[in-house]
Amino acid sequence: MRIDVLTLFPEMFDGVFAASILGKARDKGVVSLNTVNFRDYANNKHNTVDDYPYGGGGGMVLQAEPIFSAVEALQAAENSGVNPPRVILMCPQGETFSQRKAEELSREEHLIFVCGHYEGYDERIREHLVTDELSIGDYVLTGGELPAMVIIDSVVRLLPGALGNETSAVTDSFSTGLLEYPHYTRPVEFRGWRVPDILLSGHHANIAQWRRQQALWRTWQKRPDLLENFPLTEKDKRWLEEQQHKSQSENE
């Protein structure tokens, strides 16, 4: 996969792209991570990329031409035969990012992220250039760089070869539709708290059942909304009801 980020602050990505899973994935050739300063595509002697909005109002608006020119230059540099890139506008008005969206984007060959600053974008960027608008939550940040980093990290870790353990991404919270079950490691006992005996049993079927039940219970406790569309089996429903009754009795 190739990922390009259009930003006025490419230096913000240096450490993120070089470290941890992203850095290892890039070193292994799993992903190509690049930044493009779209100020380089300004068509004026001062290299300005923003201007006052027509009709008045506070703040500055990113102009269409530098963004269009930068994206078109990336498209022209691509090898022939590949699918057109997804051009993703980072914007608080966009679709809220989710694990399902991360999985969808991980199947693409080329992603281009557009990170804005200032008050907003020339509307023609939304209407005629981008394929997606994404937000990481209902709040406003200084620019689109931090949200882009979040999304890129989420997408890259799903790529084959990015993680040391290929099952890790599959069992992550939200990937299965449930929150992830609890994890334990050595020592077996720490300050009087023991690892559940079932995890030490070596009985893989029982461990798998315990993990599913724990995932169900954790989801019910923390994000019950996720269970509304989750395909619960009759066995799942009975077990959850038993746990709910047990929890109510303990709290009375």
Secondary structure as the mmCIF struct_conf table of DSSP 4:
data_model
#
loop_
_struct_conf.conf_type_id
_struct_conf.id
_struct_conf.beg_label_comp_id
_struct_conf.beg_label_asym_id
_struct_conf.beg_label_seq_id
_struct_conf.end_label_comp_id
_struct_conf.end_label_asym_id
_struct_conf.end_label_seq_id
STRN STRN1 ARG A 2 THR A 7
BEND BEND1 LEU A 8 LEU A 8
HELX_RH_3T_P HELX_RH_3T_P1 PRO A 10 PHE A 13
HELX_RH_AL_P HELX_RH_AL_P1 ASP A 14 ALA A 18
BEND BEND2 ALA A 19 ALA A 19
HELX_RH_AL_P HELX_RH_AL_P2 SER A 20 ASP A 27
TURN_TY1_P TURN_TY1_P1 LYS A 28 GLY A 29
BEND BEND3 VAL A 30 VAL A 30
STRN STRN2 SER A 32 ASN A 37
HELX_RH_3T_P HELX_RH_3T_P2 PHE A 38 TYR A 41
BEND BEND4 ASN A 44 ASN A 44
TURN_TY1_P TURN_TY1_P2 LYS A 45 HIS A 46
STRN STRN3 ASP A 50 ASP A 51
HELX_LH_PP_P HELX_LH_PP_P1 TYR A 52 PRO A 53
TURN_TY1_P TURN_TY1_P3 TYR A 54 GLY A 55
BEND BEND5 GLY A 58 GLY A 59
STRN STRN4 VAL A 61 LEU A 62
HELX_RH_AL_P HELX_RH_AL_P3 ALA A 64 ALA A 77
BEND BEND6 GLU A 78 GLU A 78
HELX_LH_PP_P HELX_LH_PP_P2 ASN A 79 ASN A 79
TURN_TY1_P TURN_TY1_P4 SER A 80 GLY A 81
BEND BEND7 VAL A 82 VAL A 82
HELX_LH_PP_P HELX_LH_PP_P3 ASN A 83 PRO A 85
STRN STRN5 ARG A 86 THR A 96
HELX_LH_PP_P HELX_LH_PP_P4 PHE A 97 PHE A 97
HELX_RH_AL_P HELX_RH_AL_P4 GLN A 99 LEU A 105
TURN_TY1_P TURN_TY1_P5 SER A 106 ARG A 107
BEND BEND8 GLU A 109 GLU A 109
STRN STRN6 HIS A 110 VAL A 114
BEND BEND9 TYR A 118 GLU A 119
STRN STRN7 GLY A 120 TYR A 121
HELX_RH_AL_P HELX_RH_AL_P5 GLU A 123 HIS A 128
TURN_TY1_P TURN_TY1_P6 LEU A 129 LEU A 129
BEND BEND10 THR A 131 THR A 131
STRN STRN8 ASP A 132 SER A 135
BEND BEND11 ILE A 136 TYR A 139
BEND BEND12 THR A 142 THR A 142
BEND BEND13 GLY A 144 GLY A 144
HELX_RH_AL_P HELX_RH_AL_P6 GLU A 145 VAL A 156
TURN_TY1_P TURN_TY1_P7 ARG A 157 LEU A 158
BEND BEND14 LEU A 159 LEU A 159
TURN_TY1_P TURN_TY1_P8 PRO A 160 GLY A 161
BEND BEND15 ALA A 162 ASN A 165
TURN_TY1_P TURN_TY1_P9 GLU A 166 THR A 171
BEND BEND16 ASP A 172 ASP A 172
TURN_TY1_P TURN_TY1_P10 SER A 173 SER A 175
BEND BEND17 THR A 176 LEU A 178
HELX_LH_PP_P HELX_LH_PP_P5 LEU A 179 PRO A 182
BEND BEND18 ARG A 186 ARG A 186
BEND BEND19 VAL A 188 VAL A 188
STRN STRN9 GLU A 189 PHE A 190
TURN_TY1_P TURN_TY1_P11 ARG A 191 GLY A 192
STRN STRN10 TRP A 193 ARG A 194
HELX_LH_PP_P HELX_LH_PP_P6 VAL A 195 PRO A 196
HELX_RH_3T_P HELX_RH_3T_P3 ASP A 197 LEU A 200
BEND BEND20 SER A 201 SER A 201
HELX_RH_AL_P HELX_RH_AL_P7 HIS A 204 LYS A 222
HELX_RH_3T_P HELX_RH_3T_P4 PRO A 224 ASN A 229
BEND BEND21 PHE A 230 PHE A 230
HELX_RH_AL_P HELX_RH_AL_P8 GLU A 234 ASN A 251
#
